[in-house]
Amino acid sequence: MSKYIKTIREFLIDEKFEIIRQLKMIDDTVDSSQVKAWEVLIDDLKKSNLNQLNKDLYIAIEYSLPIDGMGIDVLIAGIDSNKNKKAYIIEVKQWVDSNIYEYNFGEYRNNSLTLHPQIQVSRHQTAFVDYLNIGEKYKVEPSVYMKNLSQGGIKKLIELNPLLNTSNILVFKELDEVIKAIGMDLIASEPSIFSDLLNAEYKPSKSIINAMNSIITKHDPFILTIEQEEVVNKVIESFENGKKIVRITGAAGSGKTAILLHLYINLLREESDEKRPIFISGAQNTKLYQSLFREVERSFSFSFSLNRMVGKTLGHKYYILMDEAQHNREGIISEMIDRKANLILCYDESQTINADNSLRELNSLEGREDFLSIELQNSVRFSGSQVFESNVKKVLNGKSDLEEDDKFDFKIFDTIDELENHTVNVIRNNPDATVAVTGLLSNDADKFTSRSNSKIFTNWGYLGETKWIPYIENKNYLNQYNGKLWVGTWWLPGLDVDYISVIIGGDAEMTQNGLVANPNGAKHYKMMISVAKEMKLPETLFITKQSFGKTVEDTVNSTKNILNYIKNDSKMEKEFLYKFSELLKNNYYILLTRGRKGCFVHFSKNNIL
């Protein structure tokens, strides 16, 4: 699990260049800044009072964890006076005071937010204890070492922690203080600790099993129907009969996620060590699930973690459950098959919203003898309606022959005022219902929200859905934000509400041939960039920018470059528009199918009604 595990005695003897060499052995792609950070850390450790600790204690640098690419900067392990195994984990930052005021701290890391170090080391602690097969043997003590901060800087850093339940994690300015605290607790070691650390593998703990079981028994969307129970049993039976890959497809509302969660629990409950399930919840909604289910947030992983989680020699033990499987990077599924892992793949092609997807790879599995395909037939989301989902597809494709439906309330409004008034009335008449307004990822959003009588507003921002979801679930819509309704500008495959209102602005136009994208009016930058890359447009169109000291993709200006480039070639422009329109149609299919009892929609540019 680690790139470097030695006794403290061995670490103090090893030369710095030799430690760096061993750290680079597993990953030779590390950049010069990472190597420099290792060099500074090794110098600090060798100059510290580390030699005052019991020399048989084990020290690990860059200890790899199997969740979301996590790594522990420094880990020191041994036993205390009661012969309990303990691991002290230290998150190391080489920041100065000015960084504390420059960075915007958040619960997650992204282009504009910096993950707060107390939260970061807390998640390392959770990953070690709850997601390693050795975790239950150890008590883990987290801390943060900030060598260049003043005491005032440390105080400010703690004040800026957005998660209060992690703000009590100790932050040290002096490494010797950390070492002293460890020395007062760890008095000896034993060889089994080295074996534990070296051979640790991904395996969720019993506490995770109990918490996950609580989720699927208490949340209505996850309670199975008879059809879904039969599918769960069929999947388990198929693996017992030698299948290695099971595909489960079904339209929105068919219960794919519920089935996966129940399979995950079934596999977690296995008494033997022969089955280790991994839940990959889809790149687009992993953060959503993590924010909704805090007690098991690390159970919802990204596919880029799989290379760390699934061993090359013991892959047959792993059961990888992929929700929204079409959103994985092409190649990752084949890699897991090569490692002999078992796969359960759930997806709906209609919910593909990026040209960079794995549909071609998924389709290539169909001829294998160890492959089984299951298609879900019934909808469970739409108040028992079995025609609403097909009606949505008809609308988005410009067809008017909608089937009558007395089970689901589906209305298309000519004006935004009508949609807003109807949504407000639904809220007033159904005080216990969840109601969401979505859409408006378009350049003309202000046209809707700035009207004198507007009843809506937008609040864009990275991971804004993690704040918007609690707003939706609290149901107090008319008593906050001056009674205006917050429009969620995200596609949310994990969202279930009672009523959904969708506003389609200037990013698309409804025509006789269905929904057609308007690239110049859209803010679907990543979607458009994915189309351009799939078309193999020149690399020079895709540019980067500096954001909070990091080089990130400049999505806005890259999109401008793309649109300027294709307008000089009518054939290329037509191809781009077609591909973008198909993906955007899928985007709105997802939004329109989030409601259980009703869906209300307004097309601002509508040439057929």
N, C-alpha and C positions, 0 to 999 in steps of 0.2 A: 504493500500500500504506500510505501514511502520511497523517496529517492535516496534518502540518507538516514539510517538508524544505526547508532553506535552507543557504546557506553560513554559516559562523560570522560573517563580515562582515555579512551580511544580518540574521542573528539579533540581533546587537548593536545594529543600527540600529532594528529593529522595536520599536514600543511594546508593552508588555505586553498592553494591551487588544486590540491587533490580532492578537497571537499567539493569545490566548484565542478571539477571534472565529473565526480560521481552524481552531482545534482543534474548535470547536463546529459547524462547517459541515456535517460529515458526520454527526454524531450530536448532534442538538439535544435529546436526552432526558437528557443527563448531569445529575446532581444538583448541588446547591450545594457539597457536600463535595468532589466531584471537581474542580470549578472552583477551589475554595480550594486544593486540593493542587497544581493546575497553577500557580496564582499564586505559591505559595511556591517551587515548583521553578524557575520562570522568574526570580524574584528572586534565588534562590541562584546560578543560572547566570550572571546578569548581574553579580553582585557577586564572582564567583570570578575566578580567573586565566585564564578562557577566552580573553581577548583576547591571551594570550601564545602561543596556538597559531597555526599557519598559518591565515590567514583564509579560505583557499580550501577548507579541510576542510568536509565537510557534517555538519550536525547535524539529527537528526530527533527530534521529541517525539511520544510516543504512536504509535510505529511499529507498525502492525497486522501480526500474523502470522496465517497461515491455519489454525492449529490450535487448536481448543477456545477460541476467543475471546481468544487471547493478544495482549498488546500490550507493546512495549518502552518503558519510561519515557523513557530517553534513549539515542540511538544517535549515535556520532560515527565517521565513516568517512573514509578517505584511503588513501594508499600509503606504504609504508615505504621504507627506503634501498635495498632490493632490488627496488623497484617492484612489490611484492606488494600486492594490495588487502586492506585490513583493516577490520573494524568492531568498535568497542568498544561493548558494550551495558551499561547501568547500570540496575539495579533500585533504585528510590528508595523508602525508607520513612521516615515521620516519627514513628516510635515513640519512647517514652521507656523508661527501664530497667524501670519497673513492668510494661510490656506483656510483657516477656520472661518474667516470672514468672506473668502472668495467662493467657497464651495456651498452648494445647496444640498443639504443632507436629506436622505430619504430612507425608506425601508428597503429599497432595491437600487441597484446601480443601473444607470442608463446614460444617454448622451448628455443630459443636463443635470442629473442628480448623482451625488456621491453616496455610496452605501456607508452609513454611520458605522465606525469601527466597533462600538459596543454591540450593535445589532449583528454585525458580521461575525464576531467571535461567539456570540450567543448561538447563532445558527450552526457554527462549527461544533459547538458543544452538543446541540440537538442531533446533528448528523452523526456524531461519534456514538452517542449513547443509544439513540433510537434506530439507527440504520446501519450499524455494523454488528456482525455476529458476536463480537467481543464486548459490545457496548454495555450489556447488563452486568458485566464483571467489574466495571470501573466506575469510580466517582470522578467526574471531570470538573476542574476548576478553571474558568476562563478569566483572562485579564488582557489589558491593552498596554503596550509600551510605546510612549511618544517621546523620544529622546530630545527633540528640538523644541518642544513646547514649553512655554512658561507656565507657572501655576495658574495664572489668569487665563491662559489659552486652554488649559485642561478644563478649568471651570466652565468656560464658554462652550467648549466641545460637548460637555455633559449636558449643559442647558439646551443645546440644539438637537439632542437625541429625540426623534419623533416617536419612539416607543418607550414609554415610561417604565415598563416592566423590565427593561434591560439597562436602565440608567444607573443601577446600583453595582454594575460590574466595575471592578477597580481599574483605574487608569493610572499608570505609573510614569513618572518622568525619568526615574533612574532605574536602569536594569538591575542594579545591585539590590534594590528594594524588592523586586520580583523574586530574585534568586534567594534572598533572605527568607521571604515568606515560604518558599518551597522547602528550604532547608529546615525550617521549624516543623514541617509536617512529614516529609518523606525521609525515612531513616535508613532504608535498605532497598534491595532489589532482589529479583529472582529470574532465572533464565526463561521462565514461561512468558514473561512480559515481552521479551524480544520476539518470541514465537508469535505471541498475540498480535503485536504491531505489524510484523512482517507479513503474516498470512491472513489478516483481517479481510473479510468480504462483506458485501452488501447483504443485509438481512434485517427487515423491520422487526422491532421488538414487540413483546406482548402488549405493551401499553398502546402501541399504534394499532394493533389488531382490535383491541377493545374500543378505541376511539372511532376507528373506521366502521365498526359494526354499529356503533351508536348513530352514525350519520345515515347509514342506509336504512335503518329501522325507524328513524324519526323525521326524515325529509320525504314528503309525498312524491316528488319526482323520481325517487330512487326505489320506491316500493314496487315490486314486480307484478306484472299481469300473468295470466296463465301462459300466454304465448312466450313471454320473456323467460319465465321459469323453465319452460321446455327447452328454450335455446341454451340457457345456462347448463342444464343437464346434458344436452346434446354435445356441447363443447367439451365438458369434462369427459364424457364417454369417448369422444373422438380422439382425445389425447391418449386415453388408456388403450385405444385400438391402434396406436401408432402414428396418428397424424401429428404433424409438426407445425402446420400453419393453418389457422382458421380465419376466414374473412367473414365479417358480419356487416352487411349493408342494409340501409333502410332510410326512408325519408325523414325529414324533420318531424319530431314527435313520436318516433317509433321506439324510443327507449334504449338506444345504443349505449349511452353512458351508464344508465342504470344497470344494464347487463354486465358491463365491464367492471363496475364497482363490486357487484356481487361475486363475480368470478375472482376478483382480487382478494376479497375476504375469504372465499373458499380455499384459495391457494395459500393465503397467509396462515390459515388454521392447520395446515398440514403439520403433523407432529414430527415427521422426519426432516432431515436436512436436504432432501432431494428436490424440493421445489422452492424457488426463490422468485416471487413475483415482483415485477417493476411496472408501475402505472405511469405511462407517458400520456399526459393529458392534452397534448396538442400545443404547438407553439403559441397560438393566438389566445388561448384561454387559461394557460397554466397560472399566470399571475392572478387571474380572477378567482380560480379555485383556491389558491393559496391564501387569498385575502378573506374568502368566505369561511374556510375551515382551518382556522389558525392552529388548532390542536394537532392537525396532521398535515400542515402545509407542505412539509418536505416530501410527503408521499406523492405529490403531484410534480413530476419531474419533466425536464426538457430532454429531447432526444439526443442533444449533444453530450449528455452525461453518460450515455450508454457505453462508450468505449472504456470508461473507468469502472462502470458498474458490472459489466459482463466480462468475466474472465475468458481468455482465449482457450484455456484448457478445460474449464468446467462450465462452458456455455450451456450444456444440456440441462443444467439445473435451473436455468433462468426461464421464466415465463414472462414475456414482454407484452403488456396490454396497451395497445396504442389507440387512443381516441383521436378523431380527426387525423387518421393516418396519412391522408393525402398531403398534409402540410409538412411532412418531414423532408429534410434534404435528401435528394436522390442519392442512393448509395448506402444509406445507413441501414435500410432493411436488408439488403443483400449482405452487408457486413455481418449483421446479427445471424443471418442464416448460415453464413460461412463458419461462425463460431458455434454452430449447433444449437442455438437458442430456439425456444418454442415461441411462436408469435400468435397473438390474437389481435386482428386488425379491424377496427371499426371506422367506417367513413361513409359519406354520402357525396358523390361527385358533384352534386348541385351546390355543395357548400365549399367549393374550391375557389379561393379569392386571390390567388397569386399564380402567375405563370410558372414560377419556380416551384414545382410540386413533384410528388412521387407517383402520380397516376400511371405513368408508363411502366414504372417498376412494379407497381401493384398488379397491373394487368398481366405482366409477364409471369406471374406466379401460377396462373390458371392451369397450366398443363402438367403440374407436378403431381406425383402419386401421393405425396404426403400433405396435399392441400385439400381443404374443405371450404365450400362457400355456403353461407346461410343468408337468406334475404328476409328481413322482417316485413310482414304484410300489413299490420294494423297500426293505426295511429292511437296514441294514448293521451295526447296533449290537448286536443281541440274539442273538449266537452263531448267526446264520443263521435264527433264528425269524422267521416272517412272521405269527405270530398273537398274540405277546405284547402288542404295542401295542394291538391291538383288544381283547384281554382286559382291559387296564387300563381302557379306556373303558367296557367293560361293567361292571366292578366299580364304577367311580365313578358309574355311572348306575343302580346297584342291580340289575343283571341277574346271573343265576346260571348262564346257559348258556355257560360258558367252554369254549373249544376245547382239546382235549388238546395238550400241547406237550412233546416230549421234547428240545428244544434249549435251553430256557431254564428256569431254576429260579425259579418264582414261588410264594411261600407267603404266606398270611395267617394271623397268629397271634392267638389269643384273648387272650393276656396279654402284658404288657410283659416279664415274666420270660422267657417263651418266646422272644420276639424277641431279647432281649439275649443269652441263652445261645446261641441259634443263630448270632448274628452273631459272638460270640467264637469259637465252634467253626469257623466259616468262616475267620476270620483265622488260627487255629492250623493249619488243614488246607491253607491256601493262602498260605504266607508271602510269595510273590512277587506276590500280587494286591493291587490297590487296593480298599479297602472304606470306604464312607462311610455315616454315620448322619445323617439330616436330619429336619426337621419341628419340632414343638414351638414354633411361633410362637403360643403360646396362654398365657392367664393362669394355667393350672394346671400349667405346666412344672415348677414346684418339686415338685409331687406325685410326679413321676416321678424327678426327680434326687435328691431328699432321702431316698428310701427307704434303709433300713439296708443293704440288699444291692444297691443301685443300681450299675449298671456304666456309667452315662452321666453327662455334665455338659453344661451350656450355658455359653456365653461370648458374650453379645450385645455388639454394638458396631458402629459405622459402619465399613464396609469390612472387617469382621472376616473376610470370606471370603478376603481377600488373605493372611491368615495361616493360615486354615484349609486352603486349597488345598495349600500346601507340606506341612502336617501330613499330609494325605491321601496326597500323592505319596511321602512318605518311608517309609510303610508300617510305621513302628515303633510301632504303636498300643498294644500291651500293655506296652511298656517305658517309658512316660512317663505323666504325669498319674495316677500311682498305678494304672495299668492301666485307668483309666476311658476311655470313648470320648467324644470331643468331638462333640456334635450340632451340625451346621451348620444354622443357622436361616434360610437364604436359599434362594430358588428360583434355580437355576443352569442356564440353558439352554446354557452353554458347557462344562459338566462332563461328562466321561466317566469312569466307574470300572468296575471289574469287577463289584463287588457293591454294591448300595444297600439300606439299611434305612431305612424311613420310619415315623415315629411321628406319628400324627394324634391330637392331644390334644383339649382342650375347645373348640377353635375350630370344630369340625364334628362332625356326627353321621351315621352311616351308617344309612339308612332303606330301606324298600322302594322308594322313589322315587329312591334314590341319595344322594349326599353332600349334606347340607343344612348351611349355615353356622350357627354360633351366634355372632352379633355380640358379645354380652356376654362371650364367652369368648375372643375373638380379639385378637391383636396386629397384625393386618393393617390398620394404621391408614390408610396411604396408599390401599390398595385401597378401604376403606370411604368415605374422603373423596371418592375419584374417582366412586364411585356416587352419593353425595349431590350432587356438583356436576353430574353428568350429569342428575340428576333436578331440577336447578335449585332446590334447597332454599335458604332465605334465606341471604344472604351473612353475616349476623350470626352464624351458627353457626360460621363458620371464623375462628378467632382466631390471633393471633401472640403471640410472646414474645421476650424479649431473651436472646440466648445469645452470650457472649463479645463483647459490644458490637455484635452484629448482630441485626436483626429477622428472625425465622424463623417458619415455620409451627409452631404448637403442635398437633402431630398428635394427641397423647393427649387433650387437653381438647376439641379440635374434634370428635373422634369421640364423646366423652361427650355433647357438645351435640347431635350428630346423633341418637344413639340415644334421648336423652330427648325430642327433638322428635317423632320418628316414632311413638313408642309411644302418642301421643294420637290417631293416625289409623290405623285397622286396615288400610285400603286402601293407604295409603302405606307402612306397615310391611311389608305383604305384598310390595309391589313391590320395596322395598329388599332384603328377604331373598332374593327370587328372583334379582335381579341380582348380589347379593353371592355367592350360592351358585354361580352359573354361573362367576364369575371364580375363586372359591376352588377349584372343581373343576379348572379349568385349571391353577391353581397346583400342585395335587397330581398332576395328569397329568404335569407337567414333572418333579417330584421322582421319581415312580415310574418314569419312563422314562430315568433317568440311568445305569442299570447295563447292562453288556454281557453278563454271564453269569447274573446273578440279582438278584431284587428281593424283599425281605421287608417286610411291612407289618403294623402293628397299629393298628386303629381303637379308641380307648379308649371311645368311645360307639357301640356297634354293636347295632342292634335287629333285624338280619336273620340273624345267625349264631348 
